[in-house]
Amino acid sequence: MTNDHASELIRSSLLLALQLAGPLLLVCLLVGLSISLFQAATQLADQSLGFVPKLVVLAISSVALLPWMLQRLSEFSSALIESIPAMI
């Protein structure tokens, strides 16, 4: 395995990790922002008000995005396994 091949493998795996985590992080960011605006408007300072909805929305979005995430992971894994002979 050459340095170029190793760096390309690391780059593609980090890019895949960002692509898989990005939608979930974006959903949490939007929910957190909307809850913060609601808390600022109503002057509620309850900590569970911010945590529970984020947890519920994250679970729902994880279930909704799971098929897409598994497809991306299986494509990456199969490409990685197919490239093993070229690494030698």
Secondary structure, DSSP 8 states (H G I E B T S, - for coil): --HHHHHHHHHHHHHHHHHHHHHHHHHHHHHHHHHHHHHHHHT---SHHHHHHHHHHHHHHHHHHHHHHHHHHHHHHHHHHHTHHHH-
